[in-house]
Amino acid sequence: MRVVLMGTPDFAASALAALIEAGHEIVAVYAQPPRPAGRGQSLRKSPVQQLAEKHGLAVFTPHSLKDAEAQAAFVAHRADVAVVAAYGLLLPRVLLAAPKFGCLNIHASLLPRWRGAAPIQRAILAGDTETGITIMQMDVGLDTGPMLKRGVVKIAHEMNAGALHDALAGLGAKLIVETLSELPLPATDQPADGVTYAAKISPAEAKLDWKISATMLERAVRAFAPVPGAWCLLPDGERLKVLEAEMVPGSGAPGTLLDDNLSVACGSGALRLLLVQKAGKKPMRADEFQRGVKLVRGSVLS
């Protein structure tokens, strides 16, 4: 098939690699423009753009798809299908209708649960035991289109957002290749019941609030790992990222260290910090951190 791939991060790059491997003709790749990154704030190309250029594919990085020139360029690709995965721009109606088989979205949830921007993190925060991939025929709504294919991924208790992302990216790549080989497929409307929305993660959400339960805080640590990383403040005011933690028995004033092993009292229960990271340093296990900092029982993390 003549395929247009529209995506930006590693999640979409997995799909692009699978489509190339499957032998499809990738007539165009659309990605978000390069963004400033790193300490020098130099422009960095997205994973999708880097992979596309490695394979000599035509790459387009428009800031918007609303103007007539950008829309005419898209239509001129004469694509059989557009595959969209974490692209970051809304597709106007004229683009949705241009390819022969329309635009198919690789969405990282079992729709209609977790429509929106952050389905992976929201599933972990909610304590879901499973999620998955939905291949969806796109319409003008927010992840509201009919479904073509679905696959399930179990969320293990210790799984963080990074591990779940990788599992879903691999499944999404597999399912989109299967879907293209089977087009046209019958579409199933999404159920009216069970709709939830995965709002974009705000920076404030990554700050650990010790007044809530250890259960919720343990989920937050996994949902925000490896990035942006849940965090708290050390007694001296320095920020500390928490990348792994586990629930343990204990009680006390929220934020208070209950022992020398970084067990912190929560609103209910306690959370033991297992993998932490200070600003500008590498992640380290709790025992290694304690050898350098040595927080004592009774210290308070804010």
N, C-alpha and C positions, 0 to 999 in steps of 0.2 A: 504493500500500500504506500501511497504518498502521504507521509505523516508530517504534521507540524507538532513539535514538542514545545510546550510552554511551562516553564518551571524555573526555579532559582536555586534552592538549597540542595544538600546532599540527598534528601528524600527524592527529589525529582531527578537527580543525576543517576540514581539507581534505575529508574524507569528508562531514561535515555540509553543507558548502557545495554539494557535488556532488548530494547527495540532495535538498536544497531546490531546486536548479536543475532537477533531473529531475522535479519536481512531486509527490514523495511527501508524504504527510501525516505530518509529524513530530509525533506525539502527546505525546512527552515526550523531554527531554534529561537525561541523568545525567552529572554531572561531579564530580571531587573538590572538596571545599569550598575556598573562598578561603584562601590561605596568606600568612603574613607575607613581604614581599619588599622589597628596596631598603634604603637606609640607614635610613629611618624605620621599617622593619618594619611598614608598614601592610598591611592585608589586600588581596590582589590576586586578582581573579577569573581563572580559567583562560581560555585562548583559546576553548575550546568554550563556556563559559558566556557569555563576552562576545558571541560570534557568535549564540548562541541568543537572548539577550535583545535583540540588535539586530533580530532577525526576530520578536520577540514570542512566542517559544516558551516553553512551560512547562519550567522548569529545576528539577531535584532534585539536592541535594548531600548525600546521607546519608554519615555517617562509617562506616556498616556496612550490609550487606544481610542480616544474620543474624537480625534480630528480625522477628517476625510482622507488625508494623505496616508495615514497609518492604516486605516481600514482598507483602502484600495490596495495597499501593498500586501496585506494579509490575504485578501480575496485572490490576488494575482498568483498566489502559490498553487492554486487549483488542487488543494489537498483533498484526499479521500476522508481524512479524519484529523482532528486536532486532539492531542492528549495533553491534559492540563494537570499539573501536580504542584501545589504550593507555589503558584506563580506570583501572586501578590498584586495583580491588577484585575479590575472587573472587566469582563468581556461584554461589549455592547451587543445588542440583538443581531446586528448585521454580521458580526463575527461568528456568533453561535450558529447561524444558519448557513454560513458559507461552505464548509466542507460537506462532501456527499453524505457522510454518516454523522455530521454534527461534531460537537466537542464533548469529549469524555473526560470526566474528572476522576482522579485517583484520590479518594478521600480516606483519611486515617481514622475512621470509626465505623461502627455498624449503624448507619443511618436508619431512623431519624435521630438517634442519640448522638449528641455532640456535633451538631452543625456549627460551623464557624472556624475561628482562627487557631485555637489551641486544643484540639481534641485529645492529644496524647497526654498532656499535663492534666487536663480536666478529668480524664478517666482515672488517673492515679489518685488525684485529690479526692475524688468521690468514693474511692474504695471499690471501684468496679473490679470484678474478677475476670472479665474478658472484654476485649474490644476487637477491632479487625479492620478490614479494608472493604470499602464499597466502591465499585466502578459505577459511576452515575452519568446519565445523559444530562448535560448541563442545560438549565433554562435561566431565565433572568433573575430568579430568586437566589437566596443564600443557601446553597446546598439543598435545594428543594426538589431537584429533578428526579425522574424515575430511575430505578436501579437495574443494572444489567447483570452484575455478578458480585458476590460477597465471599469473604473468607474470614475465619475467626482466628484470633490470637489470644491465648490465655495469659493473664497478667499474674505472674508469680509474685509471691509476697515480697521477695527481695528485689524485684525488677524496678529499675529507675527509668526516667524518661529517655535516657540515652539508649539503653538496651531495648526498650519497647520501640523506640524510633527505628532502630536497625531491623528489628523483626518485622515491623510493618512495612518498611521500605522494600525489604526483600520480597514480602508477600505481594505488595502492590505491583512490583516489576513483573512478577510471575503472572498475576491475574490480568494485567493489561495486555501482555503478549497473548495469553489465551483468548481474551476478549476479541482482539483484532482478528485472530484466526477464525473466529466463529461468527463475525458480523455478516448479515444483520441478526441481532439477537432480540428476542421479545423483552420488553421493558416492564417492570413492575412498579406501580406507584408506591411511594413511601407511605407507611401507616400514618394515620392522623394522630394516633396516640403515641406517647413516649418521646415527644420532641423535646430535646434540651439543647442549649446553646453554649458553646465553648468560647467564652469571651477571651480576648487577647490577654496574656499575662501582663500585669502591671509590675513595675519595679518594687512597689510597696509590698506586694504579696510575698516576695521572697524573704522578707524580714520575719524571723521567728518570734512569735508572740507566746511567751512562756505561760501566759494565763489560760491558754486553751489546752485541750487534752493531749496527752502523749500520742494517742492514736492519730490525731489530725496532724501533729507536728512531724511524726514519722513519715506520713504520706507526703507532706510538704517537702521534706528533705529529698525523697525519691523523685517527686514531680519536678523539682528544680535542678536536679543533677543530670548532666554535669554543668549545664548553663541554664539560668544565670547563677545558680548556686544559692541555696538558702543561707541566711547569715544572721549573726547576732553580734553584740558588742562585748568585748572583753572588759574586765574591771577598769583597765586604763583607757577605755574608749576606742581601742583599735578594733577594726572589723575582722570577724572570723567567719569564713565560709564553712558550712557543714555539708559535706558531700555524702556521708554515710552515717546512719544512726540506727539504734534499736531500742525498743521499749523494754524497760526493766521495772521491777517493783520499787516503790519508794514514794515518799510524800514530803512536802515541805513548802516553804514560801516559793512561788513561781520564780524560776531563774536561778535558784540557789544550788550550788554544787553539793551533792549529798555524800560524795566520797572523793578519793583521789584519782578515780578512773573516768572522770568527766561525765558522771551521771547527774543530770539536771532535773530538778523538780519542775513539774508542769502543773497546769490547772487540775488535772487528775493524772496520776501515774507519774512516771519519770522517763527521761530519754537519755540514753548513753551515747555520747558522740564517739564515732569510730574512726572517721576519716575527716580531717579538717585542713584548712588552708588559710594562712595569713596572707595579707596583701603582698604581692611581689615574690612570694615563696611557692615552692612546690607543695602539692598535697602530702600530708603525712598522717601516719596512724596515730591514735591517741597517745600510746605510750611514748612514741618518739617526741610528740609535741610536749608532753609533760616533762620530759627530760630537759627541755630547753626553757619552758615557761614556769612549770610547777605551780599550777593553780591548786589551792588547798581547799579542803572542805569548808563550806561557809562562804566562799567567794560567790559573787553575784554576777551573772551574765545578763545584760540588759538588751 
